[in-house]
């Protein structure tokens, strides 16, 4: 499961409803939730945040907060 998938699961988000509201296909949402090698687009992040009434920065931090700069 991806960080986005975990976020959506933890918040008990209905992905079918998110798909309907955003126009992001159910299979794409499934890939974003399950497949680690699937890249989330900024547009998708924004639409998802609007659909679930969440701050896009909160989702961004949950999904990419583990990344660190090289020293």
VMD Tcl script that draws the C-alpha trace (Angstrom):
set ca {
  {0.00 0.00 0.00}
  {1.24 3.49 -0.83}
  {1.33 6.44 1.56}
  {-1.68 7.87 -0.26}
  {-3.52 4.55 0.04}
  {-2.81 4.46 3.76}
  {-3.98 8.06 4.14}
  {-7.25 7.36 2.34}
  {-7.81 4.15 4.30}
  {-7.06 5.81 7.65}
  {-9.59 8.54 6.83}
  {-12.17 5.96 5.64}
  {-12.42 7.67 2.26}
  {-14.72 6.12 -0.36}
  {-12.57 5.96 -3.51}
  {-15.59 5.48 -5.78}
  {-16.98 8.79 -4.55}
  {-13.60 10.48 -4.99}
  {-13.47 9.12 -8.53}
  {-16.92 10.47 -9.29}
  {-16.16 13.91 -7.85}
  {-12.72 14.30 -9.41}
  {-12.99 12.49 -12.73}
  {-9.96 10.39 -11.77}
  {-10.68 6.84 -12.87}
  {-11.25 4.12 -10.28}
  {-8.35 2.10 -11.67}
  {-6.05 5.14 -11.46}
  {-7.06 5.73 -7.83}
  {-6.49 2.06 -7.13}
  {-3.01 2.25 -8.67}
  {-2.23 5.39 -6.67}
  {-3.29 3.57 -3.52}
  {-1.56 0.24 -4.12}
  {1.35 0.49 -6.56}
  {4.48 2.11 -5.12}
  {5.81 2.99 -8.58}
  {2.74 5.05 -9.55}
  {3.46 8.78 -9.45}
  {0.84 11.15 -8.09}
  {0.33 14.25 -10.25}
  {-0.12 17.66 -8.64}
  {-3.50 18.01 -10.35}
  {-4.65 14.71 -8.88}
  {-3.46 15.66 -5.40}
  {-5.36 18.95 -5.62}
  {-8.57 17.34 -6.89}
  {-8.43 14.59 -4.27}
  {-7.91 17.13 -1.49}
  {-10.91 19.15 -2.71}
  {-13.08 16.01 -2.98}
  {-12.35 14.92 0.59}
  {-12.27 18.45 2.04}
  {-8.65 18.14 3.16}
  {-5.73 20.55 3.06}
  {-3.53 19.59 0.08}
  {-0.46 20.31 2.21}
  {-1.54 17.68 4.75}
  {-1.81 15.07 2.01}
  {1.49 16.19 0.49}
  {3.21 15.80 3.87}
  {1.72 12.32 4.39}
  {2.64 11.15 0.90}
  {6.09 12.72 0.51}
  {7.12 13.72 4.04}
  {9.57 10.83 4.22}
  {11.79 12.33 1.50}
  {15.03 13.98 2.62}
  {17.51 16.27 0.90}
  {21.02 15.02 0.13}
  {23.69 16.42 2.39}
}
mol new
graphics top color blue
foreach p $ca { graphics top sphere $p radius 0.5 }
foreach p [lrange $ca 0 end-1] q [lrange $ca 1 end] { graphics top cylinder $p $q radius 0.2 }
display resetview
